[in-house]
Amino acid sequence: MPWLGLLLPGSASLALAADPAVVPPAAAAAAAHARSEVLLVDVVVNRQALKDVVRIERKAGGPWLMPVDVWAQARLMPQAQTFAMEDGARAHAIDAIDGVHVRLDRQQLRLDIEASPDAFVGSGIGPGQRQNLQPTLPAPGVMLNYDVAATHVGRSTSVGSTLELVGFGPFGNLVTSALVRDAGQGRLRAQRLDSYWRYDLPHRMETLVVGDTVGVAGGWSRPVRFAGVRWGRDFGMQPGFVTAPQFGLSADAALPSVVDVLVNNNRRFSERVPPGPFELRNLPLASGAGEVAVVVRDLLGRETIVRQEYYAAPQLLAPGLHDFSFEAGRLRTGYGDQSRYGDAFAALSWRQGLHPRVTGEARLELQRVRKAAGVEFTGVVGTWGAARLALAASTLGAAGQNERGELLRLGLQRSTKAGSATLQYEHASRGFAPFGEEVDAATRAPRVRERWLFSLGGPIGGQASAGVGYVRQSRWDGEMVQLLGLTLGFALPGNASVNVSVNRRLERDRSWFAAVSLTMPLESGLRVSNRLETASDGSRQATVTASRAASGDSALGWRLQASDSQAQRLQGGLTYNAARSEWALDAALRASGSAALRVVGRGTLGWVDGTPFASRPAGSGSVALVRVDGAPGLTIRRSYQAAATTDVQGRAVVPGLVPWHSNPIEIDPEELPLDVVVSSVSTSVVPYPRSAVVVDFAARRSRQALLVARQGDGAPVPAGAVARLLPEGPEFVFGRRGEVWLMDLSQRTQPVELRWPGALCRLELAIPEPVDGMPGTIGPLTCAGTAP
């Protein structure tokens, strides 16, 4: 049999079969040394075939070479040394892979590569990347949030209200609020609460506030009200943004496998991985101690399980991530009564993720007579728990004297499935001046000297839970408070529950207070509860309450309470959630026979995009003005729940939108009138806080009618004839009986052209009005024209 081969470029030969009796051995050896051997083979790596046929070659006496791009396709670890193939491509030597078995089957032209996991390039798995939601800038508008109450007791009646006026738009929010109350003798008194301008930068997760606001606490300080400027981070602008350090775990797979990731025995996700090492990335974890298990299942059904314990503390920031707040202005006191603006100050807080297990914070506070600085470190101790350490110092100069003081704060926290425990200790020297205290020593409150806090709680048994809390605080004036609290709760059949609480002072008279309550949810949203309270002074009170909250299926809620208290024997109330407001009526009957009555109304009035609106209370949330022109009585759904109904103009106000989150808004296409067409029946909006967004479903009238046409001899227009709306409208095809369904017609008249082989005519249609929402019928009309 002659030698059979295929010549390739470069005088290469692809050997399919060989007959040593035809070619002398000496001649074959000489040919092998004189030229390269090239094969077109199927490459199978760990039982997975590559997609395309691969060209490999071997020079005389050298190793088999495979192109670098095929090497990358197989995900094999790149080699330091490369070789040039005859076609100019760079290649790696297959034989040079450590720990790899290579088998070349010349009969089937197949190259099998069996490699260990560490011979492959690593890969990463984990949840998908979060999407940065882009909020919609609101059109300029205004909102007034109101909460008005009128109270009648005996022969006197008083009224009061809190009002908040908000101007919103691309410029941010301008907010001012006031408390209006009865000053007696028929006079109302108004007290301004807050006035400020707020501008949000969601792409940077930062907020600027100018005016009345509240500062941040920091690790060792406390928040204060002030008027001035606050600029700081707000991670809440990007829901789903994970600030805590991310969990990582490495494993490997010898064959293509499926990886199941379980957190505390709950499967979080599954993902396919190619052969080689892989790293679990960006896995969100529940706070506290837990365990992550990675189950690797290969093509042969073999399972490998990798387990790793962890401890996640939400107080930590990922390395490189920072949080900050800059505040400057004047401290404010007497909020809601006689507001006063006092000492000027400036403060800066900066938190930084230093390590996956350590986060640091520094804070500086500057006032004319007071200066303070401190640091806090929060870290994870192995897989046991979280610890914190705060150190601060302050100086206070008043009346020519300087006070200096220090603060130490230590804390430990552990949380597991079995429960949680917290221990915190704080000590302040006599001279440590807390932020916001009165500078005058004669008017300031006594300073805290030492404070112990301890809490322990968790489930006990299958249906019960218990907790204990202890507080011990001493002040530099000698005052001491020690409190011990115990709680116990357990579930009963029928979703009922019992809760017991006992609190006792461990100093002075050792007084105590105890309460036990039984709660029973019944059918149709009815809820009944009983509560018994008693104390060491011999007082005792029993209360029975029945209530039903206003919900989606009922806008009316009620509450009834009976008690043996001397203050109020009987109480009752009604709540009503109207389409554009909320109302409440409360009544109380005292043991003396006197009664009290209160009426409350809440809601929001506003204007946006040239349209006035009224809705239930928006508060710090947002509302949507939905427009579906020409579709009255249409149900509007928010987050897949019925939220509003369009009025006669096809407009509805949807309250309760959550700022910075995606809020789905949709309409039911089955409720649309037949002559109304919308481009979409659902959308999602991401609003700014304290604003209104316009959701326009771009509805348009599409008048429709059934046209019946006849030929000149009275026979129906033939099936397949075409009706075209003039001048350049769509075409519609006739069916049987000379009938065609026309859409997108004008409001009153519509010219139309009819044609079929041998005929052409033009008709002027008078469009009938719909009857009970159903399109009318035009004709029969006669088309007697003939094409030239």
N, C-alpha and C positions, 0 to 999 in steps of 0.2 A: 504494500500500500504506500503510495507516495506521501511525502511529508506535506501536511495541510496547514496552512497558516494565513494570516492576514497582515499585510504590510501596512504600517502606520507611518506618519511623518517622522523624519529623522532616522530612516532605515530601521525602525523598530519592528518587532514581530510579535503578534499575539498568538501564542501557541494554543491550538484547540486539541490537537492529538499528535502523537509522535510514534514513528516506526523506526527504531534504531537499526533495522536491517537495511534501510535505504541510504542513510547518511552515515559515513564513517565517523566514529567517535572523535577522532582527531580533528576532523573538519568542523564538527559541531562545537567542540571546545573552543576552537579558534574563533568561530563566529560569535560565541557568547562573550568572549573577551573583547571582541572588536566593537560591539555595539550594546546599547541598553536594551533591557527587556521591559516592555510596556504592556500592561493589562488593563482592560475595562472590566471592573468587578462591581458586584453588589457588596456594600459594606454593612455588616451587622455588628452593632456595639451593644454588648450585654443584652442580646436577644431582641434588640430593636433595630430594624433596618432603616438606613438613611433613605431619603426620598429619591435621590438621583443616582445613576450609575457613576462611579468614581474612576478617574484615571490615576493609576499608580505606576511607578516605574522603579527599576533597580539597575544601577550602573554595574558594570563588570566588577564582581567581587565585593560590591557594596551592599548597604541595607535597603530595604524597601522604603520608598518615599511616598508620602501622601500630602496633597496640597494643604497649605495653612488654612484656607477658607473651609475645607472639608473638616479639618481638625477642629475648627471653631464650631462647625455645625454639629459635630459629635460631642462637643462640650468637653473635650479632653484638655488637660492642663497643657498650656503651651510650653515648648521646650526652649532652652536657651540657644541651641544651635539650629540654624536653618541651612537648607541646601537648595541649589538651583536645579529645577527640572529642565528638560530639553525645550519645553514650550515657554520658558522664561518664568514660570510660576515659582514662588517660594514654597518650600515643603519642609516637613519634619520627618525624622526617621522613626518608622513604626516600631522597630526593634528596640529603640532607646527608651521606651516607657518602662519605668520601674514597676514591678509587680503586675505586669500585664502579660497575658498569654495570647499569642497571635497565631491563627491557623489559616493558611491559604489553600483553598480547594480549587485546583486548576480545572477539574472536570466540570464543576458548576460555576466557575468564575465567581467565587464568593470568598470574601475576607471576613473572618470572624475574629472579633476583638473582645476578650473577657478581661475587664479591668476592675480593680478594687475601687471603692467609693472615693478614696483620696487621690485617684488619678484624674478626677473630673474637676472642672471649674465649679465653685460653689454657687448656690442660688439662694434666693430669699423668698419666704412666703409670709403671709399675714393678711389682715383685713385690708380691703381696698382703701385707697387714699380718700380722705374726706373731701367734700366739695365745698369750696369757699362760696357761700351764698352772697349774691350781690343784691343788697336792698335797693328798692326803687325809691328814688328821691321824690318826696311828696310835692304836689303842686301847692302853691301858696294857699293858705286857708286859716281858719280860726275855729277854736272849740271852747265851749264853756261847760266845765264839769260842775254840777251843782248837787248839793245835799242839803235839803231844807227840812226842818222839823218844827212842828208846833206841839206844845205840851200844855195840857190843862190839868191843874191840881186844885181841888176845892173850888174857889171862886176866881182864881188867878189863871191867866193864860200867858204863855211866853213863847216866843219864836226865836229861832236861830238857824244859821246856815253857814256852810263852808262853800266858797266859790273859788274856782280856779280857771283863769282865762289863759288860753294857750294860743299863740300865733306860731304857725309852722310853715315850713317851706324848705327850699334848697339852702337857705341861710341858717337853718337850725331851728331851735325852739326858743321863743320868748314866752316866759311863764311868770304870772303873778297870781297870788292867792290871798284870800282874806277870810277872816272869821267875823261873821255878822251875828250879833246876839242882842237880846232884849236888855236894855239898860233901865227898864222901869218907867212907869208913867207914859207908856206908849212911845217911848223913844228907842231907836235902834243905835247900837254902837258898833262901828267897824274897826277891826284890828288887822293890819296887814301881817301876813305870815311870811311868805317867801316871794322874792322877785329875782329872776336870774335869766341869763341867756346861756343855752347849752348848744354846743356844736360837736357832732360825732364824726369820727373818722373810722368807719368800720374796716377799711382795708389795712389800717395800722392798729386797730383795736385800741384806740385812744379817744378820750373825751376831754373837752375843754368846757369849763363852767365859769361864768363870770357873774357874780352876785351872791345871793344867799345860798349856802350849801352846807354840807356836813363833810368833814375830813375823814381820813382813814385812821384806824387804830394803831396799826403797827404791832410788832411782837411784844412790846413792853409798855406802850403808851395807850392812850384812849382817844376816841373820836370827839370832836367838838364842833359846835355850830359856829359859823363865822360868815362874814361878808367879804368877798374878795375874789381870788382866782384859784381854781383847782384844775390841774392838768394831770391826767393819769391814765393808766392802763385799764382796760375793761375787756377781759377775755370773753365775757358773755356775748360780745358782738359777733362771734363766730361759733355758733353752737356746734358741739362735737370737737372743738379744738382741744386736744389733750395736752394739758400743761404738766402733768406728772411724768417722771422718767418712764420710758417705755421698757417693757420686759423683752429680753432676748434669750434665745436658747438654741444651741447648735446640735444637729444630728446628721446622719447620713443614710443614704439608700444605695444598695448595690444594683438594684434594678428599678425601672420605672415603677413608682409606687403611689399610693394614696395615703395622705397624711391627715389624720383626725386630731384636732387640738381640743383638749378638754381642760376646763378650769373648774376646780372643785367638783370634778365628776360631771360637769355639765358641758356638753359639746358646744363649742363656739363656732367652728367652721371646719370644712374639709377642703383639701386642695391636692391636685396632682403634682408630683415633683418628678423631674428626670433623675437619672442615676447621678450620684455624687453627693457631696456634703451640701447641706442647706441650713439656713439660719431663720429662725422664727423672729419676726420683727413686728414692732408697733402693735403688740397685743394689749388691748385695754383690760385692766384687771380690777376686780372688786377690791375695795379698801380692806386693809387688815391682812391677816395671815391666810395663806392658801397654798394650793399645789397646782402646778401645770403638768399635764401628762400629754405627751406626743406619741401617738400610735402610728407606726409606719407599717403599711400592709403592701407587700410587693405583688408582682404578677403571679407568683406561685402560691399566694395565700399565706405566706409566712408573716408573722407579726413581730415587731420590735417595739418595746415601750420604753420611753425615756421620761423620767419624772424629775421634777425640780420644785422645791419649796420656794416661797417668796414671801415678802411682806411689803405691801403697798401703802404708802402714806400720802393722802391727798394734799398735805401741806407742802410737799416737795415740788420743786420746779425742775424740769429737764435741764441738763447741762447746757449752758449758753442762753437759756431763756431767762428773761428778766421781767419784773413787775415794778412799777414805780408810781409815785404820787407826789406832786409838788403843790403846796398850798401856801397862800399868802393873803393876808387881809387883817381884819379886826375881829376879835372874839365877840360872840353874841350871847347875851343872857336875857332872861325874861321872855322866852319864846311863847307866843300866844297870849301874852298879857301886856307887859310894858317892855318891849324889846329895847335893849341897850347894846350899843357897840362900844367895846372897851379897848383893851390893849392890842396894839399891832403885833403881828408875828409873821414868821416864815418857817415852813417845815418841809423837809424832804425825806421821803422813804424810798428805799431801793432794795428789792429782793432779787437774788441771783441764784440760778442753779449752778453750784460749784462742782458737783459730782453727782452721779446717779443716786448716791445715798446721802448727800449733804446739800442743804440749801441755806444760804446766809442772807441776813438782812441788816441794813444799817439805817439809822434814822437820826436826823438832826433837827432840833427845835430852837428857834431864836426869838426872843422877846426883848423888850427894852430892859427889863429887870430880871429876866430869867433866861437861862440857857441850859439845854439838855442834849445829851447824845447817848446813843446806846447801840448795841448789836444783839442779834439773836441768831442762833444756829439750830437748825432742825435736821435730824438725821435718823436713819434707820439702823437699828442695832441687829445685825445679822438678819435672821428671819423671826426674831422674837417680838419686836415692837418698834415704836418711834420714841425718840427722846428730843427734848428741847432745852436750850440754855440761853437765857437772856441776861445781859448786864447793861446797866445804864447809870449815868451820873448826871446831876443837875446842880446848878448854882443859882441862888436867888439873892438879889441885892435890893434891899428895901430899907429906907430910913438910915442909910449909911452903913448898914450891916450886911454881911454876906453869909448866906447859909449854903452849905455844901452837903450833898447827900448822895447815897448810892442805892441801887435796886438790884436784887438778885432774884431770878425766877427760874425754877427747875420744873421739868415735867416729864412724865413717862406715860405712854399709852400703849395698850395692847388690845387688839380686836381679832377675834376668831369666830368660827361658826358656833362655838360653845358659849360665846359671850364676849364682853368687853370690860376693860378696867382702865381707870385713869387716876393718876396721882400727880398732884401739883403742889409745889411749895413756893412761897414768895416771902421775901424779907426786904423791908425798906428801912433805911436809917432815918433818924428823926429829921434830918435836914433835906430829905428827898422831896422835891416839889412836883406833884403830878401836873400834867398839862391841863390848863383851863381852870385851875383853882384860883380863888381870890388871893390877890397879892397881899392884902392887909391881913396881918396875923390875927387881928381882933375879930374879923368876920369870916375867915375861912373855916371850913369844916375840919374836924380832927383827922389827922393822917393815919393811914393804916400802917401798923408795925409788922405784923406777921399774918400770913394766911395759909391754911392747909385746906386742900380740896381732895376728896377721894370719892370715887364712884365705882360700883361693880354691879354688873347685871347680865342677864342672859336667860335662855330657856332652861327650865328644870322639868324633866319628864317630857312627855309627848305634847301636852296641851297647856302647859303652864310656863310662866316666866316670873322672875323675881329680880329685884334690884335693891341696892343699899347705897345711900349717899351720906357723906359726912363733911361738915364745914366747920372750921375753927378759925376765928379771926380776932385779932387783938389790935388795939389802937394805942397810940402814944399817950393818950389821956387816961389810960387804964381800963377803958371799956373792953369787954370780951364777950363774944358770942360763940356758942357751940350748938350746932344743930345736927340731929341724926334723923334720917328719913328712910323708911322701908316701904317698898311697893311689892304687891303680889297680884298677878293676873292669870286667869285661866279660862279656857273656852268651854262652853257647854253645848249640848246638841242644839241644832237649829240656828247656828251662828250667834247664839247668845254668849255673853261674856260677863265675868265678874272681876272687879278690880278693888283691891284693898290698899289703903295707904295710911301710914302712921308717921307722924312727925313729933319729935320731942326735943326740947331744949335741955342741954346737959349742964347748964349753970343756973344760978339764981334759984327760981322756984321750981325748976324742972317740969314746967308745964308741957302738956302734950295735946295733940289733936289727931283724931282718927276719922276715917270715912270709908264706907263701903258702898259700891254702886253695882247695879245689875242692869245690863242693857240687852234688849231683845228686839231685833229687827223682825217685822212682820210682813205680810203680803202688801202689795201695792205701795211700797215705799213707806209704810207706817213704821214708826220707831217708838218704843216705849222704854223708859228708864226709871229706875228707882234709886234714890240716894239717901243714905243715913249718915249724919255727922254727929260726932260727940267730942267733948273736950274735957280737960281736967277740972275746969271750973263748974262742971255739972250741967252745962248747956247741952241741948240736944235738938236736932232738927231733922225732920223727914220730908222728902220731896218726891213727888211723882210727876213725871213729864211724859206727854205723848205729843208726837210731832210728825208732820209730813212735809218734806221740803218741796219747793217748786222745782219741777224738772221739765225735761223736754216734752213729755206727754201731758203735762198739766202745768199751766202757768200760775196756779193758785196753790199756796202752801199755808200751813197753819201750825200753831203751837199752843198747847194748853198745859199749865203747870199748877199743881196744888201743893201747898206747904203748910206746916203748922208754925211757921215763923210769925212773930208778932209784927214784923215789918210788912210783909206781903203774904197774905193767905192764898190769893188766887191771882194768877197771871194768864194772859192769853194774847194771841196775836195772829194776824193774817198778813201774808205777803203775796203780792201779785206782780208778776213779771209781764208787763205790757210789751207791745212791739217796740215802743220807743222810750220807755221809762220803767222804773221799778217803784212800787209803793208798799208801805208797811203800816199797819195799824196795831198798836199795842195798848193793852189795858191792864191795870193792876188794882186789886181790891185789898185794902189793909184791914187788920183786925179791928181797928176803930170804926170801920164802916166807910171811911173816906176812899175815894177812888181817884185814879190818875189815868189820863188818856193821852196818847201821843200818836201823831200822824207824821210819817216821813215820806218824802219823795226824792228820788235820785235819778239822775240821767245826764245826758250830754246834748247840748245844742251846738250846731256848727255850720260852717259854710266852706265849701271847697269847689274849685273849678266852676264857679258861678252858680252852684246849686246849694240851697240851704238844706240842712238835714237835722234830724233828731234821733237819738238812739238811747239804748240802755247805757249805764255808766261805762265810760271808756277808761277813766282813771289814767294810769301810766301806760296803758296798752294802746291799741290802735283800732280804727274802724275802717271798713271798706264801703265805699259808695258804688254799688253795682248797678249798671245800666244795661237793660235789654229792651231797647225801644220797641214799642208795639207788642209787648208780651206782659199784660197785667195778670196778676194772680199766679205768677210763676214762683215755685219754691226754690230758694237759694240755699245751698248747703255749704257749710264751712267744716272742714275736716270730716266730711262724709256724714254730718249731722245737720238736720233742718235748722236753719238759723234765721230766715226772714222770708217775706213774701213780697213780690213786686207790687207797686201801686198801679194806679190807672195809667201812669206814664211809663210803666215798665222799669221803675227804679226801686231799689231796696237798700237799706243800711244794715250792714252786718257788723255787730260789735264783737269784742272778745278776741281780736287778732293778737297773736303773740309776737312782740317785736323781735327782730333779728332771726326769726324762724320762718320756714316755708309753711304758708297757710293755704291749703288747697281750697279753692272755691269753684263750685260747679253748679250747673243747672240740669234739670231732667229733660232730655230731648223729647220725651213722650208728652210733656206738658206744653211744648211749644205749639202755637197755632200753625195750621198747615201752610199759611201764607207768609210765615216768618222763617228766615234762614239765617243761621249764625255760622261764623267761620270755625268756631270751636265751642264745646260745651263745658270745658274745664280749663282752669289755669291755676297758677300758684303765685302768691305775692309774698314778698319779704319786706315788711314795713319797718319804718323807724318808730321809736316810741313817741307817744303823745302826738299822733298825726293821723291823717285820713288819706287813704289811697283810693284812686278811681279805677274800677275794674269795668271796662267797656267790652261787652261781648260782640260789638259791631253787628247788631242785628239789622236786617233789611227786609223790606216787604218784597216778596216774590209772588205776585198774583198769578194764579193758575186757573185754567179753565179747560173744559173738554170741548174740542171743536169737531162738529159733525159736518162733513162736506159731501156734496153730490155732483156728479157730472151733468152735462147739459141734458142728457136723456133721462136723468133721474136715478141712474145707477150710482152706487156708492163709489167714491174715489178709490182707485185700486190700492191694495196693500202694497207698501213699499214706496208710495208717493211721499214727497218731501214737502214739509211746510217750513219756510224760513222767515224768521222775524226780521222786518226791515227797520232801519236800512242795512245794518250789518250784524244782526243778531244770530243766535244759535239756530240750528236746524233740528226738526223733529220728524220722525218717520210715522206714516199712517199705518194703522193696523187693520184688522178686519172691520167690516161695516162702515168704512169711511170715517173712522174715529181716530183722533190724535190728541195726546195730552200735551198742552202747552204750558210752559213755565216762564218765569222772569218777564211777565207781561207788564205793560205800563199801567198807570192808574185808571185811565178811562178808555182810551182808544189805542189800537195797535194795528198798523198795516202788516200784512203777511202775504208772502208769495208762495203759491202752490205749483208744483211741477211734477210731471211724470212723463214717460216717453210719449211724445206727440202732443203734450198739453202744457200750457203755462198760463197762469192767471194771477191777478192780485185782488185781495179782498181787504176791506177796512172793517176790523172787528170792534164791536162795542163790548167792553169787558163788563160782565155782570158783577154785582156785589156778592160776596159770599153770604150764604144763608146758613145760620147756626154754625159758622166757622167752616162750612164746606163750600169748595169752589163750585161755580155754576157751569151751565152748558150753553155753548154758542151754536146756533144753527138748528136744523140743517141749513147750510148755505150752498148755493149753486156756483160751481166753477165751470164756466162755459168757454173759457179762452182756449185757443189752439196755438201751439208753437209754430212759427213760420218754417 
